[in-house]
Amino acid sequence: MSGLGLQLEFGHEVVVAQGSPALERVGLADGSSRDADLLLVAAGIVPNAALAQAAGLDTGRGIIVDERMQTTAAGVFAAGDAAEWRGAPGQVPGLWTVAVEQGRIAAMNALGGNERYAAAPQPTALKVAGVDLLSVGQFQPGD
């Protein structure tokens, strides 16, 4: 991307965007500012697990589920952006393909099945400024 003349910065908290009608500068939380033509915000997702927590279910970032997508209450299932799989603590993927598979497994098990969820590496694609980038697999492999 830098070869295309783009300067990228990460890990900053933008508190103000300046310019009208087009973006010209951004003000950062540390008091500094930068000239800018484009502001991309990647904030991720924040599951709303308040109802589950109030009902006494175990929660972390999301509603804790086992490999059957069952919560800590028998017969209660969660899937998709609200579910935090016990096999990957703290992670809520927020990807459509994951939500569909988790929903399928939760539905089958709610109907008396015994399906198991196994996370698989999800491909992520980026196409911007003439750069096609695909990422898949573990970037921090385990043993």
N, C-alpha and C positions, 0 to 999 in steps of 0.2 A: 504494500500500500504506500509506503514511503517513496518507492520508486515512481509512483504516479503523482508525487508532489503533495501527498496528504500527510499532515502531522497529526498523530494520534496521541491522546493522553488518557490515562486510566486512573481510577481511584480518587477522583475529585468529587467534591460535593458542590454542585452548582446551586447558587442561591438566587441569582438574578440573570435573566437574559435581556440584553439591551439591543435596541435597534428597531426601527419601524419604517417600512413594513418588513424589511429583511433583517435577519440576525446579523449583528456586527461584533458584539463582545459578550462574554459571559463573566459574571462575578462569582468567585469561589468562596467557600466558607472560611478559608484561611486568610481572607482579605485581599488576595491577589486577583488579577483579572487577565483574560486572554482575548485576543482578537479571534473571532470565530465566524465561519460561514455556515457551519452545520453543527447541530447539537443532537447527539444520539444518546438516549437514556435507556439503559438496560437494567431495569429495576427488579426483574424476576417476579415471582408470585408470592403472595402471603395468604395461605389458607385461612379461612374463617372457621376455626374449630371451637368457637365459644359455646355453641349449642351442645356439642358433644361433650365438652368439658363440664358444662352445667349438668349434664345428664350422668356424670360420673365416669365417662369413658377416659381411658388413658390418652393423653395428647402430648405432642412435642411441638414441632413446627406445624404438624397436621394431626389428623386422627390416626393413632397407632393401629396398624392392622397386621395380621399374620400372613403367611403365604396363601391362605385361602381368602384373603381380603376381609376376614372377620375382625371386628373390633374386640375390645376386652369384654363386651357384653355378648353372651350367646345369642346367635340368630340376628345380630346387627352387623351389617357390612358397610364398607366405605370404599370408594374408588376415585381415581382421577386426581384433580388438583387438591382435594381435601385429604387424601390418604398419604400417610407416611409409613411406608413398608418397614417392618421391624428388621428386615434383612439389610436395610441401608439407612441407619438412623440419621435423622436430620435432613434427609433428602426428600424433596417433593419435586419430581421431574417437570411437571407442568407441560408435558408434551401430549398432543392429541393421540398419537399411536399408543402411548403408555396407558392413557385414560381408557381408550377403547378396550384394550386387552384386560385391564383391571376390572372394568365394568362387566365384560363377558364372564370373567372368572367369578366375580361377586354374584352375578345373576344365577349362574349355574349352581353355585353353592347354596344360595338362598332357596333354590328349588330342590335341594337335597343331594346335589352332586358332591364330588370331592376333587375339584380342580385345584391346581397349585400354580401360583404365580412365580415365575423366575425372571428376574430382570435381565434384559439383554442390552448390549450397547446400542444406543440410538444414534443414527447419523444426524448430523446437523449441517445444513448447507448455507453458504453465504454467497450471494451474487451481487457485487457492488463495484462500480467503477471499472468494469471490464475484468474483474478478478472473480473466478469461480473457485470456491474453496469448499471442500468437504472434509468433515472431521468425524471419525467413528472409532470406537474402542476406548480402552482405559488409558488415561494420561497419567495416572498414578497406580501402576500395577501392584498387586499384592504378592504374596509368596507364591 
